[in-house]
Amino acid sequence: EERREARQGGKQEARTAEGRRSLEGGAKTEGSQTGPASGRGNDSACPIVGAPGIAKPRPARDHAGMTGIGESGMVEDAAGRNKPTAIVVMGVAGSGKTVIGEGLAERLGLPMLEGDSFHPEANVRKMSSGTPLTDDDRWPWLDAIGKAIGETPGGVIVACSALKRVYRERLVAAAGRPLLFLFLDSSRETLAARIGNRKGHFMPAGLLDSQLATLEPPGPGEPALRIDIGPPVAAVVAAAVAALRSASGLEIADTPPG
């Protein structure tokens, strides 16, 4: 009996090692060499994800101390590490937070929270007039989004700019559960063109530079992935889904639900 268990253990270790070699052998993507719109280069701990594949994530801190399963928004991987199931699609105006978020929600069969819908009327009027929001304007908005995330059990997709690290930390605190951030990034020219093509949105193109100046791309210690939004929407969604398979605690089927 002991010899049989030893043989089975050896086979499992061999399969695990072979799986690691397969993952590590993946090729880097075109997007993995693209710098962020902020011009800060690729020195962030947030790996760049491009379509159709993904860049191999750099080592990041484990989320030690995070506990709970199911409604807490956490699951454990094979190594016993907890991974978030609440995904925040973040970025400046024009990065495609809503369209990418909707694509992810549909592909994964998850509910979606649209951050813009949580803005009070005063914030909407301010932005519509071309006036940037202050931190005092943003705190209640971020708290409302975080509260909604915390009240949504299991997996959820959220569209929210979350431009500064302190904003992301505020979201986590208000949600009461860990979050994984998908940072949608591209050049200023691409972002400006996307804003110019939007219709019926309260955010004017003139606020893009203000948002880029405010932007703090996710850095060391933050659970985040940088997504290159240069490819078509379907390819960006596919790349994000591929990245979430290993970075999140979501159970992702090979084919869309339904």
TORKOL-4160 file (C-alpha; in steps of 0.2 Angstrom, whole numbers, padded with zeros to 4 digits, m for minus):
258
<pt num="1" X="0000" Y="0000" Z="0000"/>
<pt num="2" X="0014" Y="0012" Z="0004"/>
<pt num="3" X="0023" Y="0009" Z="m0012"/>
<pt num="4" X="0007" Y="0012" Z="m0022"/>
<pt num="5" X="0004" Y="0028" Z="m0013"/>
<pt num="6" X="0022" Y="0033" Z="m0017"/>
<pt num="7" X="0020" Y="0029" Z="m0035"/>
<pt num="8" X="0004" Y="0039" Z="m0036"/>
<pt num="9" X="0013" Y="0054" Z="m0028"/>
<pt num="10" X="0027" Y="0053" Z="m0040"/>
<pt num="11" X="0016" Y="0053" Z="m0055"/>
<pt num="12" X="0006" Y="0068" Z="m0048"/>
<pt num="13" X="0023" Y="0078" Z="m0045"/>
<pt num="14" X="0028" Y="0074" Z="m0063"/>
<pt num="15" X="0011" Y="0080" Z="m0070"/>
<pt num="16" X="0013" Y="0096" Z="m0060"/>
<pt num="17" X="0031" Y="0099" Z="m0066"/>
<pt num="18" X="0026" Y="0096" Z="m0084"/>
<pt num="19" X="0011" Y="0109" Z="m0082"/>
<pt num="20" X="0023" Y="0122" Z="m0075"/>
<pt num="21" X="0035" Y="0119" Z="m0090"/>
<pt num="22" X="0021" Y="0121" Z="m0102"/>
<pt num="23" X="0015" Y="0137" Z="m0094"/>
<pt num="24" X="0033" Y="0144" Z="m0093"/>
<pt num="25" X="0036" Y="0140" Z="m0111"/>
<pt num="26" X="0023" Y="0152" Z="m0118"/>
<pt num="27" X="0028" Y="0166" Z="m0129"/>
<pt num="28" X="0027" Y="0184" Z="m0125"/>
<pt num="29" X="0015" Y="0194" Z="m0135"/>
<pt num="30" X="0016" Y="0210" Z="m0145"/>
<pt num="31" X="0008" Y="0220" Z="m0132"/>
<pt num="32" X="0021" Y="0215" Z="m0119"/>
<pt num="33" X="0032" Y="0228" Z="m0126"/>
<pt num="34" X="0020" Y="0243" Z="m0126"/>
<pt num="35" X="0022" Y="0256" Z="m0113"/>
<pt num="36" X="0008" Y="0265" Z="m0104"/>
<pt num="37" X="0000" Y="0281" Z="m0109"/>
<pt num="38" X="0007" Y="0289" Z="m0094"/>
<pt num="39" X="0025" Y="0287" Z="m0101"/>
<pt num="40" X="0032" Y="0279" Z="m0086"/>
<pt num="41" X="0038" Y="0263" Z="m0095"/>
<pt num="42" X="0036" Y="0245" Z="m0090"/>
<pt num="43" X="0044" Y="0246" Z="m0073"/>
<pt num="44" X="0028" Y="0242" Z="m0064"/>
<pt num="45" X="0024" Y="0226" Z="m0056"/>
<pt num="46" X="0008" Y="0225" Z="m0066"/>
<pt num="47" X="0012" Y="0214" Z="m0081"/>
<pt num="48" X="0006" Y="0219" Z="m0098"/>
<pt num="49" X="m0007" Y="0208" Z="m0107"/>
<pt num="50" X="m0009" Y="0209" Z="m0125"/>
<pt num="51" X="m0020" Y="0200" Z="m0138"/>
<pt num="52" X="m0021" Y="0186" Z="m0143"/>
<pt num="53" X="m0009" Y="0179" Z="m0129"/>
<pt num="54" X="m0003" Y="0186" Z="m0112"/>
<pt num="55" X="0013" Y="0190" Z="m0105"/>
<pt num="56" X="0019" Y="0179" Z="m0091"/>
<pt num="57" X="0015" Y="0188" Z="m0075"/>
<pt num="58" X="0030" Y="0193" Z="m0064"/>
<pt num="59" X="0031" Y="0187" Z="m0046"/>
<pt num="60" X="0019" Y="0196" Z="m0035"/>
<pt num="61" X="0015" Y="0196" Z="m0017"/>
<pt num="62" X="0004" Y="0183" Z="m0010"/>
<pt num="63" X="m0012" Y="0189" Z="m0002"/>
<pt num="64" X="m0008" Y="0182" Z="0014"/>
<pt num="65" X="m0021" Y="0183" Z="0028"/>
<pt num="66" X="m0036" Y="0184" Z="0016"/>
<pt num="67" X="m0048" Y="0171" Z="0021"/>
<pt num="68" X="m0065" Y="0165" Z="0016"/>
<pt num="69" X="m0074" Y="0156" Z="0002"/>
<pt num="70" X="m0089" Y="0160" Z="m0009"/>
<pt num="71" X="m0098" Y="0176" Z="m0003"/>
<pt num="72" X="m0082" Y="0182" Z="0004"/>
<pt num="73" X="m0076" Y="0184" Z="m0014"/>
<pt num="74" X="m0061" Y="0172" Z="m0011"/>
<pt num="75" X="m0056" Y="0155" Z="m0017"/>
<pt num="76" X="m0040" Y="0145" Z="m0014"/>
<pt num="77" X="m0029" Y="0139" Z="m0028"/>
<pt num="78" X="m0019" Y="0122" Z="m0027"/>
<pt num="79" X="m0006" Y="0130" Z="m0016"/>
<pt num="80" X="m0018" Y="0136" Z="m0004"/>
<pt num="81" X="m0017" Y="0154" Z="m0009"/>
<pt num="82" X="m0032" Y="0165" Z="m0010"/>
<pt num="83" X="m0037" Y="0174" Z="m0026"/>
<pt num="84" X="m0050" Y="0188" Z="m0029"/>
<pt num="85" X="m0066" Y="0185" Z="m0038"/>
<pt num="86" X="m0071" Y="0203" Z="m0039"/>
<pt num="87" X="m0063" Y="0211" Z="m0055"/>
<pt num="88" X="m0062" Y="0230" Z="m0057"/>
<pt num="89" X="m0059" Y="0236" Z="m0075"/>
<pt num="90" X="m0050" Y="0252" Z="m0073"/>
<pt num="91" X="m0042" Y="0266" Z="m0083"/>
<pt num="92" X="m0044" Y="0284" Z="m0089"/>
<pt num="93" X="m0059" Y="0290" Z="m0100"/>
<pt num="94" X="m0059" Y="0282" Z="m0117"/>
<pt num="95" X="m0050" Y="0266" Z="m0112"/>
<pt num="96" X="m0065" Y="0256" Z="m0114"/>
<pt num="97" X="m0070" Y="0251" Z="m0097"/>
<pt num="98" X="m0088" Y="0249" Z="m0100"/>
<pt num="99" X="m0087" Y="0239" Z="m0117"/>
<pt num="100" X="m0073" Y="0228" Z="m0110"/>
<pt num="101" X="m0082" Y="0225" Z="m0094"/>
<pt num="102" X="m0098" Y="0221" Z="m0103"/>
<pt num="103" X="m0088" Y="0209" Z="m0114"/>
<pt num="104" X="m0080" Y="0200" Z="m0099"/>
<pt num="105" X="m0097" Y="0199" Z="m0089"/>
<pt num="106" X="m0105" Y="0191" Z="m0104"/>
<pt num="107" X="m0091" Y="0179" Z="m0107"/>
<pt num="108" X="m0089" Y="0174" Z="m0089"/>
<pt num="109" X="m0108" Y="0174" Z="m0085"/>
<pt num="110" X="m0106" Y="0187" Z="m0071"/>
<pt num="111" X="m0115" Y="0202" Z="m0065"/>
<pt num="112" X="m0107" Y="0219" Z="m0069"/>
<pt num="113" X="m0107" Y="0236" Z="m0059"/>
<pt num="114" X="m0105" Y="0252" Z="m0070"/>
<pt num="115" X="m0096" Y="0264" Z="m0059"/>
<pt num="116" X="m0102" Y="0279" Z="m0068"/>
<pt num="117" X="m0120" Y="0275" Z="m0062"/>
<pt num="118" X="m0114" Y="0278" Z="m0044"/>
<pt num="119" X="m0109" Y="0296" Z="m0047"/>
<pt num="120" X="m0121" Y="0309" Z="m0038"/>
<pt num="121" X="m0129" Y="0322" Z="m0050"/>
<pt num="122" X="m0117" Y="0335" Z="m0043"/>
<pt num="123" X="m0102" Y="0325" Z="m0050"/>
<pt num="124" X="m0110" Y="0322" Z="m0067"/>
<pt num="125" X="m0114" Y="0341" Z="m0069"/>
<pt num="126" X="m0096" Y="0345" Z="m0064"/>
<pt num="127" X="m0088" Y="0333" Z="m0076"/>
<pt num="128" X="m0101" Y="0338" Z="m0090"/>
<pt num="129" X="m0095" Y="0356" Z="m0088"/>
<pt num="130" X="m0077" Y="0351" Z="m0090"/>
<pt num="131" X="m0072" Y="0353" Z="m0072"/>
<pt num="132" X="m0061" Y="0339" Z="m0065"/>
<pt num="133" X="m0067" Y="0330" Z="m0049"/>
<pt num="134" X="m0058" Y="0333" Z="m0033"/>
<pt num="135" X="m0054" Y="0319" Z="m0020"/>
<pt num="136" X="m0068" Y="0325" Z="m0009"/>
<pt num="137" X="m0080" Y="0323" Z="m0024"/>
<pt num="138" X="m0073" Y="0305" Z="m0027"/>
<pt num="139" X="m0073" Y="0298" Z="m0009"/>
<pt num="140" X="m0092" Y="0295" Z="m0008"/>
<pt num="141" X="m0093" Y="0289" Z="m0026"/>
<pt num="142" X="m0079" Y="0276" Z="m0022"/>
<pt num="143" X="m0087" Y="0271" Z="m0006"/>
<pt num="144" X="m0104" Y="0268" Z="m0015"/>
<pt num="145" X="m0096" Y="0257" Z="m0028"/>
<pt num="146" X="m0086" Y="0247" Z="m0015"/>
<pt num="147" X="m0102" Y="0244" Z="m0004"/>
<pt num="148" X="m0110" Y="0237" Z="m0020"/>
<pt num="149" X="m0096" Y="0226" Z="m0023"/>
<pt num="150" X="m0096" Y="0220" Z="m0005"/>
<pt num="151" X="m0115" Y="0216" Z="m0007"/>
<pt num="152" X="m0113" Y="0206" Z="m0023"/>
<pt num="153" X="m0109" Y="0188" Z="m0018"/>
<pt num="154" X="m0096" Y="0178" Z="m0028"/>
<pt num="155" X="m0089" Y="0184" Z="m0045"/>
<pt num="156" X="m0092" Y="0202" Z="m0051"/>
<pt num="157" X="m0085" Y="0213" Z="m0065"/>
<pt num="158" X="m0084" Y="0232" Z="m0060"/>
<pt num="159" X="m0080" Y="0247" Z="m0072"/>
<pt num="160" X="m0072" Y="0261" Z="m0062"/>
<pt num="161" X="m0058" Y="0273" Z="m0066"/>
<pt num="162" X="m0049" Y="0270" Z="m0050"/>
<pt num="163" X="m0035" Y="0281" Z="m0056"/>
<pt num="164" X="m0025" Y="0283" Z="m0040"/>
<pt num="165" X="m0018" Y="0270" Z="m0028"/>
<pt num="166" X="m0027" Y="0278" Z="m0014"/>
<pt num="167" X="m0043" Y="0276" Z="m0024"/>
<pt num="168" X="m0040" Y="0258" Z="m0026"/>
<pt num="169" X="m0036" Y="0255" Z="m0008"/>
<pt num="170" X="m0052" Y="0265" Z="m0004"/>
<pt num="171" X="m0062" Y="0253" Z="m0015"/>
<pt num="172" X="m0055" Y="0238" Z="m0006"/>
<pt num="173" X="m0059" Y="0245" Z="0011"/>
<pt num="174" X="m0077" Y="0249" Z="0006"/>
<pt num="175" X="m0079" Y="0232" Z="m0002"/>
<pt num="176" X="m0073" Y="0222" Z="0012"/>
<pt num="177" X="m0065" Y="0209" Z="0000"/>
<pt num="178" X="m0050" Y="0208" Z="m0010"/>
<pt num="179" X="m0051" Y="0215" Z="m0028"/>
<pt num="180" X="m0041" Y="0212" Z="m0044"/>
<pt num="181" X="m0038" Y="0227" Z="m0055"/>
<pt num="182" X="m0037" Y="0226" Z="m0074"/>
<pt num="183" X="m0028" Y="0242" Z="m0080"/>
<pt num="184" X="m0034" Y="0246" Z="m0098"/>
<pt num="185" X="m0019" Y="0256" Z="m0106"/>
<pt num="186" X="m0015" Y="0264" Z="m0122"/>
<pt num="187" X="m0007" Y="0279" Z="m0130"/>
<pt num="188" X="m0015" Y="0296" Z="m0128"/>
<pt num="189" X="m0019" Y="0297" Z="m0146"/>
<pt num="190" X="m0029" Y="0281" Z="m0146"/>
<pt num="191" X="m0038" Y="0286" Z="m0130"/>
<pt num="192" X="m0042" Y="0303" Z="m0137"/>
<pt num="193" X="m0049" Y="0295" Z="m0153"/>
<pt num="194" X="m0060" Y="0284" Z="m0143"/>
<pt num="195" X="m0067" Y="0298" Z="m0133"/>
<pt num="196" X="m0071" Y="0308" Z="m0149"/>
<pt num="197" X="m0081" Y="0293" Z="m0156"/>
<pt num="198" X="m0092" Y="0291" Z="m0141"/>
<pt num="199" X="m0109" Y="0298" Z="m0141"/>
<pt num="200" X="m0120" Y="0303" Z="m0126"/>
<pt num="201" X="m0107" Y="0302" Z="m0113"/>
<pt num="202" X="m0105" Y="0316" Z="m0100"/>
<pt num="203" X="m0086" Y="0315" Z="m0100"/>
<pt num="204" X="m0079" Y="0328" Z="m0112"/>
<pt num="205" X="m0063" Y="0325" Z="m0122"/>
<pt num="206" X="m0055" Y="0340" Z="m0113"/>
<pt num="207" X="m0054" Y="0330" Z="m0097"/>
<pt num="208" X="m0042" Y="0317" Z="m0104"/>
<pt num="209" X="m0026" Y="0326" Z="m0100"/>
<pt num="210" X="m0032" Y="0329" Z="m0082"/>
<pt num="211" X="m0036" Y="0311" Z="m0080"/>
<pt num="212" X="m0019" Y="0306" Z="m0087"/>
<pt num="213" X="m0011" Y="0318" Z="m0075"/>
<pt num="214" X="m0020" Y="0310" Z="m0061"/>
<pt num="215" X="m0017" Y="0292" Z="m0066"/>
<pt num="216" X="m0006" Y="0281" Z="m0055"/>
<pt num="217" X="m0003" Y="0265" Z="m0064"/>
<pt num="218" X="m0004" Y="0250" Z="m0053"/>
<pt num="219" X="0013" Y="0247" Z="m0045"/>
<pt num="220" X="0022" Y="0235" Z="m0034"/>
<pt num="221" X="0012" Y="0226" Z="m0021"/>
<pt num="222" X="m0005" Y="0229" Z="m0030"/>
<pt num="223" X="m0015" Y="0214" Z="m0037"/>
<pt num="224" X="m0016" Y="0220" Z="m0055"/>
<pt num="225" X="m0014" Y="0216" Z="m0074"/>
<pt num="226" X="m0011" Y="0229" Z="m0087"/>
<pt num="227" X="m0021" Y="0226" Z="m0103"/>
<pt num="228" X="m0016" Y="0233" Z="m0120"/>
<pt num="229" X="m0032" Y="0240" Z="m0128"/>
<pt num="230" X="m0024" Y="0242" Z="m0145"/>
<pt num="231" X="m0031" Y="0226" Z="m0153"/>
<pt num="232" X="m0050" Y="0225" Z="m0157"/>
<pt num="233" X="m0062" Y="0223" Z="m0142"/>
<pt num="234" X="m0065" Y="0204" Z="m0145"/>
<pt num="235" X="m0046" Y="0201" Z="m0144"/>
<pt num="236" X="m0044" Y="0212" Z="m0129"/>
<pt num="237" X="m0058" Y="0203" Z="m0120"/>
<pt num="238" X="m0050" Y="0186" Z="m0125"/>
<pt num="239" X="m0033" Y="0191" Z="m0118"/>
<pt num="240" X="m0041" Y="0197" Z="m0102"/>
<pt num="241" X="m0050" Y="0181" Z="m0100"/>
<pt num="242" X="m0034" Y="0171" Z="m0102"/>
<pt num="243" X="m0025" Y="0182" Z="m0089"/>
<pt num="244" X="m0039" Y="0179" Z="m0077"/>
<pt num="245" X="m0038" Y="0161" Z="m0078"/>
<pt num="246" X="m0022" Y="0161" Z="m0067"/>
<pt num="247" X="m0023" Y="0178" Z="m0059"/>
<pt num="248" X="m0041" Y="0177" Z="m0052"/>
<pt num="249" X="m0051" Y="0165" Z="m0042"/>
<pt num="250" X="m0064" Y="0164" Z="m0055"/>
<pt num="251" X="m0069" Y="0147" Z="m0062"/>
<pt num="252" X="m0068" Y="0150" Z="m0081"/>
<pt num="253" X="m0076" Y="0138" Z="m0093"/>
<pt num="254" X="m0068" Y="0135" Z="m0110"/>
<pt num="255" X="m0083" Y="0141" Z="m0119"/>
<pt num="256" X="m0095" Y="0156" Z="m0115"/>
<pt num="257" X="m0111" Y="0151" Z="m0104"/>
<pt num="258" X="m0127" Y="0147" Z="m0113"/>
